[in-house]
Amino acid sequence: MEHHLAGTRRLATIRAMRIVLCYPVGPRHVAQIGAAAGDAEIVDAGQERIAEEILAADIFCGHAKVPMPWADVVRGGRLKWIQSSAAGLDHCLEPEVVESDIVITSASGVLSDQVAEHAVALTTALCRSLPTFFRAQQNKDFTRSPTRDLHEATVGIVGLGGVGRRVAEILSTFRARILATDTFPADRPAHVAELWPADRLLEMAAQVDILLLTAPLTDVTRNMIDAVVFSRMKPGALLINVARGGLVVEADLLAALNSGHLAGAAVDVTQQEPPPDDSPLWQHPRLIITPHVAGQSARRMDQITDFFCENLRRRRAGRPLLNVVDKQLGYPVRVARAVPD
């Protein structure tokens, strides 16, 4: 009898795996995650409760936009895996997490179609002088201002990951000559003319009509696009940033625009989001700003949930997870495919 009671007490101490979510899910997403996770407790914490609920999580999926107690999480030792709902990882790659045993997987590549579509929209808007024509429309001005061609242009892509590769694929239909740099310059697509190591950025910048940023934000890439890079670019070149605002020294960007050396720039991201009310970025006539919406999609939550569930099934089956992040580098190295088998 005592042996039976002891066994019952041991079973009572076995806790169910606890998955805490912090991205905009609906009931069907929660049910889908529960089906993939098996016997697990699913908690939809939202931004309001994530800082509290993550302390009792085994798995966290989402993107917390509030201050997080990462030191306490690591000290607690319960959290084993973070599945980011974004490609960028600056929201969770705190020093304590980097030095811990917590596995991080990113959503890199999951929303490549949407971000690439936005990058092409910004690029074509600048090439076809749409900001000029939009302003002219407000004044009932029908002047035929100059435009430029994206077809046959030379485009340099900084960071040939999931988004960069999709952008290159789309731009190849414009018969653009595509150059790229990447920290791991391997597996060059046929439509990319040259794929170089990251340290050849200045060489590439000197050749391109359009410099397009799709690199992750890390300690190495922060402020990488500065006055030196702008000075190497052709007079009249364009800059497009759909990655992270921290890649660009904004004061240097404004100087290059004000001098006329750059003909224009379009950014979906800024160093501070939103920029301060008195920022000259807002009113610059040769600058387009969109409010960090490149990854926006009516299907975004479905796609993130599908990806998370694929990784949950892989974890349960003992198979390698997709998009495992090298925490020292700050992003996943291209080994596992970024989409489910």
C-alpha positions, -999 to 999 in steps of 0.1 A, spaced: 0 0 0 28 24 9 46 16 -23 14 24 -43 10 57 -25 47 67 -32 42 59 -69 10 81 -69 29 110 -53 57 107 -79 32 108 -107 16 138 -92 49 157 -93 53 151 -131 42 183 -147 28 187 -182 50 205 -206 40 242 -206 40 262 -239 36 299 -236 26 320 -266 31 357 -273 19 364 -308 -16 372 -320 -31 337 -321 -68 327 -322 -85 297 -307 -78 276 -339 -41 284 -337 -41 273 -300 -59 241 -309 -35 234 -338 -5 239 -314 -21 216 -288 -26 189 -314 11 191 -325 24 192 -289 6 163 -275 0 163 -238 10 200 -231 -6 230 -214 -9 259 -239 -10 294 -225 -18 324 -246 0 351 -226 -1 380 -250 21 411 -244 2 418 -212 12 386 -193 43 373 -211 68 387 -186 51 367 -158 41 336 -177 75 329 -193 89 322 -158 69 290 -158 74 280 -195 91 250 -210 87 264 -245 81 299 -256 68 309 -290 64 346 -300 80 380 -299 78 399 -266 78 436 -271 78 444 -234 108 443 -210 115 407 -202 131 391 -171 156 370 -191 181 367 -162 153 353 -140 142 329 -168 177 316 -172 182 312 -134 150 293 -132 163 267 -156 129 256 -169 128 272 -203 144 249 -229 134 264 -263 124 297 -278 107 297 -312 108 333 -324 77 344 -344 100 368 -362 132 365 -383 149 391 -362 161 379 -328 172 411 -311 141 407 -288 155 376 -271 193 374 -277 202 389 -244 236 379 -230 221 356 -203 201 337 -230 231 335 -253 252 319 -226 225 295 -215 215 261 -229 182 275 -242 177 265 -279 165 293 -302 149 288 -335 139 317 -358 111 323 -383 137 331 -410 123 324 -444 88 319 -432 77 353 -444 102 357 -472 75 362 -498 59 391 -480 92 409 -471 105 404 -507 73 418 -521 76 449 -499 112 453 -509 103 452 -546 74 477 -540 98 502 -523 124 497 -550 99 502 -579 83 532 -561 117 550 -560 126 540 -596 93 552 -610 93 584 -589 61 576 -572 66 599 -542 71 628 -565 39 620 -584 19 614 -552 29 649 -540 21 663 -574 -13 648 -574 -22 666 -542 -14 699 -560 -32 689 -592 2 690 -610 5 669 -641 42 675 -648 61 645 -663 91 643 -639 120 619 -647 119 582 -638 145 555 -639 146 518 -649 148 488 -626 152 466 -656 189 461 -664 199 478 -632 227 464 -610 213 455 -575 235 446 -545 219 425 -518 235 426 -483 226 393 -466 216 365 -489 194 346 -464 158 336 -469 145 371 -477 176 380 -498 173 349 -519 136 356 -526 143 392 -535 170 381 -559 146 356 -575 120 382 -581 144 409 -593 159 384 -618 126 387 -638 135 424 -642 167 412 -659 187 430 -632 223 421 -626 223 409 -590 253 409 -567 253 398 -531 274 396 -500 269 372 -471 288 360 -440 285 324 -455 287 329 -492 277 294 -503 250 279 -526 249 308 -551 216 308 -570 220 308 -608 203 342 -611 229 359 -587 259 369 -608 283 372 -579 281 361 -542 309 374 -521 320 373 -484 306 401 -462 340 418 -461 336 427 -498 307 451 -491 326 482 -502 336 466 -535 300 457 -541 286 491 -531 308 508 -557 291 488 -585 255 489 -577 226 512 -587 205 500 -558 218 487 -525 192 465 -507 195 454 -471 182 420 -459 209 412 -433 202 404 -396 210 429 -369 240 417 -348 270 432 -330 289 428 -363 262 443 -386 251 472 -364 259 506 -381 276 487 -411 260 511 -436 277 543 -429 294 573 -445 322 552 -459 297 529 -477 277 558 -490 308 575 -503 317 543 -523 282 541 -539 276 556 -573 262 592 -575 225 588 -579 223 553 -563 193 542 -541 192 525 -507 164 501 -496 162 487 -461 137 460 -452 159 444 -425 166 464 -393 171 501 -387 202 495 -367 221 485 -398 222 521 -410 238 552 -395 208 575 -400 228 607 -398 251 595 -426 221 585 -446 206 619 -443 239 635 -452 241 614 -484 206 623 -493 210 660 -485 242 663 -506 224 646 -535 249 618 -536 221 593 -530 191 599 -553 167 583 -528 161 558 -500 132 537 -488 132 522 -454 107 499 -436 127 501 -404 144 529 -385 167 531 -355 139 543 -333 104 531 -342 86 553 -348 112 581 -353 109 611 -330 84 637 -342 112 662 -349 132 637 -369 142 650 -404 134 616 -418 97 623 -418 98 652 -442 127 643 -465 115 646 -501 137 617 -513 129 593 -485 100 568 -482 92 554 -447 68 525 -441 61 515 -405 78 481 -403 52 463 -422 72 443 -447 64 410 -430 27 419 -427 2 394 -442 -33 382 -437 -18 347 -435 11 356 -412 -3 340 -380 -12 309 -399 22 306 -414 40 311 -381 18 286 -364 23 260 -392 61 265 -388 60 262 -350 39 230 -352 63 215 -377 91 221 -352 70 208 -324 65 175 -343 102 173 -351 110 178 -314 86 150 -304 101 127 -330 137 135 -321 144 151 -354 165 182 -360 146 215 -356 145 239 -385 162 273 -382 183 266 -352 201 298 -343 238 301 -337 235 323 -307 270 337 -310 263 348 -346 227 358 -340 210 339 -368 206 304 -382 234 292 -405 221 278 -438 222 240 -429 186 229 -423 160 240 -448 140 270 -437 107 255 -447 91 222 -437 99 190 -456 
